[in-house]
Each structure stands twice: as structure tokens, then as C-alpha cells.
């Protein structure tokens, strides 16, 4: 069993064996799934360019759209 402690700021260090098993690196995102009394921790899937459902909507990709909505 691998343990870590929770700090007063609700933070913890992910133990090295867990980081190695999930191939975690700085900046990686984690996903927490609650299953009753347990939590499943996984590495978030990287969104590939092909996973963007809005990529095919060229009618919303004009210079005017980027100017109007670029800072959202």
C-alpha cells in the first residue's frame, strides 16, 4: 500500500511509484473518479487535434470571429 499525507492546504505529493506507473510529468492533468468510498486517479487524456469537434466548422473561423471571440 502506498500512502501520502494531506497538508493544511489540502495538497499532497503523488508518490513516485504512482507517478512512474501513470508516466506523469510536470504540467500533466489528473482525473479523479469517485466510486463509492474509493477514488480512481488517472492521467487525463491529451486532446489530439482530431478530437476537436469544432475544427470542422470553418464558417466560424474567420478573422472577424477570431477578433470578436479570441479572448474568451
C-alpha positions in Angstrom: 0.0 0.0 0.0 1.3 3.5 -0.9 0.4 6.4 1.3 0.8 10.2 1.2 -0.3 12.9 3.7 -2.7 15.8 3.1 -1.4 19.3 4.1 -3.3 22.0 5.8 -3.9 23.5 2.3 -5.5 20.2 1.1 -2.4 19.3 -1.0 -0.5 16.1 -1.3 2.6 14.8 -3.1 1.8 12.0 -5.5 4.3 9.2 -4.5 7.0 8.4 -7.0 5.7 4.8 -7.7 2.3 6.3 -8.7 3.9 9.0 -10.9 6.0 6.3 -12.6 3.1 4.0 -13.1 1.0 6.8 -14.7 4.0 8.2 -16.6 3.2 11.6 -15.1 5.3 14.7 -15.9 5.1 18.3 -14.7 2.0 20.0 -16.1 0.1 16.8 -16.7 -3.6 16.9 -15.7 -5.2 14.3 -13.5 -8.7 12.9 -13.5 -10.5 11.8 -10.2 -13.4 9.4 -10.4 -15.4 8.8 -7.2 -16.6 5.2 -6.9 -18.4 4.9 -3.6 -15.8 5.0 -0.8 -12.9 5.0 -3.3 -11.3 7.4 -5.8 -9.8 6.3 -9.0 -6.8 8.5 -10.1 -5.8 8.5 -13.8 -3.8 10.7 -16.1 -6.0 12.9 -18.2 -6.1 12.1 -21.9 -4.4 14.6 -24.1 -6.8 16.2 -26.6 -5.5 15.4 -30.0 -6.2 17.9 -32.8 -8.6 15.4 -34.4 -10.7 15.3 -31.1 -11.8 18.9 -31.5 -15.4 18.8 -32.7 -15.3 22.5 -33.7 -12.4 22.0 -36.0 -14.6 21.2 -39.0 -16.8 24.3 -38.6 -14.9 26.6 -41.0 -17.8 29.1 -41.1 -16.8 30.2 -37.6 -13.2 30.6 -38.3 -13.0 34.0 -40.0 -10.7 36.9 -39.0 -13.8 38.7 -37.6 -14.7 35.7 -35.4 -11.2 35.4 -34.1 -11.2 39.2 -33.3 -14.6 39.1 -31.6 -14.2 35.8 -29.7 -10.4 35.4 -29.4 -10.1 36.5 -25.8 -12.9 34.3 -24.4 
